[in-house]
């Protein structure tokens, strides 16, 4: 509901399609905008855009649970490992859960520079 339907029409439509569709897990990608962003493309298998570039950031949408709790995160890690790394993961262990402050810093460092303006 935070999206501006006019400004974010493509993303809004993608989310709406996922919500109303039959998939349990869906993805949205942010692709490089300039030469500097090209250095940050993911190394693993992902869909390329029309310029042949891999994404620099991947959003995961899930209907596997109502909340992003530890159980749902471990389920999603298994799905991501299978779909993008072609690995079968039986057990996921969270070694240390980041604090809010650490999460905020990681967001500002790793996502915010690439987010649509």
C-alpha positions as CSV (number, residue, x, y, z in Angstrom):
1,X,0.0,0.0,0.0
2,X,3.1,2.3,0.3
3,X,3.6,2.2,-3.5
4,X,2.4,5.0,-5.7
5,X,0.3,3.2,-8.3
6,X,1.2,5.6,-11.0
7,X,5.0,6.0,-10.3
8,X,5.5,2.3,-9.5
9,X,3.1,0.7,-12.0
10,X,5.3,-2.1,-13.2
11,X,6.4,-3.1,-9.7
12,X,2.8,-2.7,-8.4
13,X,1.5,-4.9,-11.1
14,X,4.1,-7.6,-10.5
15,X,3.2,-7.7,-6.8
16,X,-0.5,-7.8,-7.6
17,X,0.0,-10.6,-10.1
18,X,2.0,-12.6,-7.5
19,X,-0.6,-12.1,-4.8
20,X,-3.4,-13.2,-7.1
21,X,-1.4,-15.9,-8.8
22,X,-0.8,-19.6,-7.8
23,X,2.9,-19.4,-7.0
24,X,4.0,-19.8,-3.4
25,X,7.4,-18.0,-4.0
26,X,8.1,-15.2,-6.5
27,X,10.9,-12.8,-7.3
28,X,11.5,-9.3,-8.5
29,X,14.9,-8.1,-9.6
30,X,16.8,-4.8,-9.7
31,X,19.2,-4.7,-12.6
32,X,22.3,-2.5,-13.1
33,X,21.6,1.1,-14.0
34,X,25.1,2.1,-14.9
35,X,28.7,0.9,-15.4
36,X,29.4,1.0,-11.6
37,X,26.4,-1.2,-10.9
38,X,27.7,-3.8,-13.3
39,X,30.3,-4.7,-10.7
40,X,27.6,-5.8,-8.2
41,X,25.8,-8.4,-10.4
42,X,25.1,-11.7,-8.6
43,X,27.4,-14.6,-9.5
44,X,24.8,-17.3,-9.5
45,X,22.1,-18.3,-12.0
46,X,19.4,-15.6,-12.4
47,X,17.3,-14.3,-15.3
48,X,19.2,-11.7,-17.4
49,X,17.6,-8.5,-18.6
50,X,17.3,-7.4,-22.2
51,X,20.9,-6.0,-22.0
52,X,22.3,-9.4,-20.8
53,X,22.9,-8.3,-17.3
54,X,22.2,-10.2,-14.1
55,X,20.4,-8.5,-11.2
56,X,22.2,-6.7,-8.4
57,X,19.4,-7.3,-6.0
58,X,16.6,-9.9,-5.7
59,X,13.3,-9.4,-3.8
60,X,11.7,-12.6,-2.6
61,X,7.9,-12.7,-2.2
62,X,6.4,-15.7,-0.3
63,X,3.1,-17.1,0.6
64,X,4.7,-20.0,2.6
65,X,3.8,-18.3,5.9
66,X,2.1,-15.2,7.1
67,X,5.2,-13.7,8.8
68,X,8.9,-13.5,8.1
69,X,9.9,-15.5,11.1
70,X,12.8,-17.9,11.6
71,X,10.9,-20.9,10.2
72,X,9.8,-19.0,7.1
73,X,13.3,-17.7,6.5
74,X,14.8,-21.2,6.7
75,X,12.1,-22.4,4.2
76,X,12.9,-19.5,1.8
77,X,16.7,-20.2,2.1
78,X,16.1,-23.8,0.9
79,X,14.0,-22.5,-2.0
80,X,16.6,-19.9,-3.0
81,X,19.4,-22.5,-2.8
82,X,17.5,-24.8,-5.0
83,X,16.4,-22.3,-7.6
84,X,19.4,-20.1,-7.9
85,X,22.4,-22.2,-6.7
86,X,21.0,-25.6,-7.8
87,X,21.8,-27.0,-4.3
88,X,19.6,-29.2,-2.1
89,X,19.8,-27.9,1.5
90,X,18.4,-30.1,4.2
91,X,19.1,-27.9,7.3
92,X,19.5,-24.2,7.7
93,X,21.1,-22.8,10.8
94,X,21.0,-19.1,11.7
95,X,24.3,-18.5,13.4
96,X,23.5,-15.0,14.6
97,X,20.4,-12.9,14.1
98,X,21.3,-9.3,13.3
99,X,20.1,-6.5,15.6
100,X,17.8,-3.8,14.3
101,X,20.7,-1.3,14.0
102,X,22.8,-3.8,12.0
103,X,19.9,-4.6,9.7
104,X,19.3,-0.9,9.1
105,X,23.0,-0.3,8.3
106,X,23.0,-3.3,5.9
107,X,19.9,-2.0,4.2
108,X,21.4,1.4,3.7
109,X,24.7,-0.1,2.4
110,X,23.4,-3.1,0.3
111,X,19.9,-2.1,-0.9
112,X,19.2,1.6,-0.7
113,X,21.8,2.6,-3.3
114,X,20.1,0.4,-5.9
115,X,16.5,1.0,-5.0
116,X,14.3,2.7,-7.6
117,X,14.4,6.5,-7.0
